Amino acid sequence: MTTTTTSNQPAATPQLPETMRAVAHDEYGAPETLEMRTMPLPAPGEGEVLLAVEAAGIDRGTWHLTTGLPYAVRVAGFGVRRPKQPVAGMDVAGTVVALGPGVTRFAVGDTVFGIGSGSWADYAVAKAAKLAHRPAGITAEQAAAVPISGLTALQALRDAAKVQPGQRVLVLGASGGVGSFAVQIAAHLGAIVSGVASAAKADFVRSLGAADVIDYAREDALDGSVRYDVIIDTGGRNPLRRLRRALTPKGTLVIVGGEDGNRITGGFGRQLRAPLLSLFVSQRMTPFVSKERGGDIEVLAGMLAAGHVRAAVDRVVPLDQAATALADLAEGRVRGKAVVRVAA
Ligand SMILES: NC(=O)c1ccc[n+]([C@@H]2O[C@H](COP(=O)([O-])OP(=O)(O)OC[C@H]3O[C@@H](n4cnc5c(N)ncnc54)[C@H](OP(=O)(O)O)[C@@H]3O)[C@@H](O)[C@H]2O)c1
């Protein structure tokens, strides 16, 4: 496996500046509320490292934490009245420049990727347990596109759906961040993959390995004319009864997410009803929340290194355009993933 760049000699701790550039906000609001600031560097705590950020990912989760919508995310520990973490961004690829107490897995100078806190900045902290070494031959921009979306797709297919070779898998939202990884990983697991996306992104979804692509504006992928062993639902917010119609009698539905729910819960009711309904029918319907595990980021590193999965990076923007790219993502103007290039 080609996953490490650690040398035998520990790298000297670099001289760090006192301040850094960061994209931050004090109030929840539209992406335009994010602004470039000069801020002090964060300090790594127990089990954390400080990274010099090379590239940072843009994902739906960052949109939810920027807007504070649905309100449920605020009470989930991110700050009820205002964001606890003012700096935006979670996905990160960079170089370890300092270690917090108790970190043994990484050394100063290691190039890593994973999930951090406040990654839209020159420096960010991350828990060592949520990082992996960046594979040789994978750029920081590619690596930064992977963690949250890739982890979600991997765990939804492998752990929640337990996809087997030869199964028919339908990915709703196949052109999105999670969907672009789900199509590739399902195909890599030997499934026959159908993707649902807008017509403009059909060729893109096919290029990821989908055997066919269904345009949600013109065709109904859930009319029951084709039944799927597994449906990975990341877009469209279809009701359970419609989703069940397209499942085989023993099929599995994994509800990852979907936008345009109500402002309070985001339409989480589907996720609550799904396991209850599963008790009374032969199909399995399961809500899904990804787990931020470094071990699975290592798995994704291996898949990237082997060429089984690629980061489908649509565009790379500089730090001062991160908020605009986030707004573009929310408006459906990104194909796969957008990434922020942080280091000069
Ligand atoms: N449960 C978890 O742990 C977890 C983790 C990560 C994300 N999520 C959630 O999962 C969802 C997807 O995340 P993402 O990062 O992939 O978002 P994204 O990049 O914005 O992708 C959204 C996808 O939904 C598609 N879509 C829009 N309307 C649709 C419709 N009517 N029918 C079918 N597909 C439709 C879009 O297609 P076009 O662009 O082609 O229109 C796009 O492919 C979000 O709600 C996010 O919050 C949950």
The ligand as a Gaussian input file, in Angstrom:
#p B3LYP/6-31G(d) Opt

LIG

0 1
 N      -26.593000      11.092000       6.833000
 C      -25.359000      11.534000       6.746000
 O      -24.471000      11.137000       7.508000
 C      -25.027000      12.514000       5.651000
 C      -23.702000      12.751000       5.299000
 C      -23.438000      13.615000       4.237000
 C      -24.494000      14.269000       3.594000
 N      -25.764000      14.045000       4.024000
 C      -26.910000      14.684000       3.347000
 O      -27.081000      13.998000       2.102000
 C      -27.612000      14.892000       1.132000
 C      -26.724000      14.876000      -0.109000
 O      -25.467000      15.433000       0.222000
 P      -24.451000      15.825000      -0.937000
 O      -23.251000      16.356000      -0.271000
 O      -24.314000      14.715000      -1.878000
 O      -25.269000      17.025000      -1.631000
 P      -25.087000      17.632000      -3.111000
 O      -23.663000      17.522000      -3.518000
 O      -25.716000      18.962000      -3.075000
 O      -25.946000      16.663000      -4.051000
 C      -27.352000      16.664000      -4.061000
 C      -27.813000      15.726000      -5.145000
 O      -29.249000      15.643000      -5.127000
 C      -29.677000      15.630000      -6.484000
 N      -31.096000      15.972000      -6.602000
 C      -31.671000      17.202000      -6.513000
 N      -33.013000      17.081000      -6.712000
 C      -33.257000      15.763000      -6.923000
 C      -34.417000      15.005000      -7.195000
 N      -35.622000      15.582000      -7.265000
 N      -34.312000      13.663000      -7.352000
 C      -33.099000      13.050000      -7.262000
 N      -31.963000      13.714000      -7.011000
 C      -32.032000      15.052000      -6.842000
 C      -28.747000      16.577000      -7.185000
 O      -28.798000      16.353000      -8.589000
 P      -28.486000      17.525000      -9.658000
 O      -27.365000      18.354000      -9.070000
 O      -28.075000      16.761000     -10.879000
 O      -29.756000      18.312000      -9.798000
 C      -27.422000      16.145000      -6.561000
 O      -26.934000      14.990000      -7.220000
 C      -27.687000      16.265000       1.816000
 O      -28.992000      16.463000       2.298000
 C      -26.721000      16.144000       2.970000
 O      -27.033000      17.010000       4.020000
 C      -26.059000      13.183000       5.021000

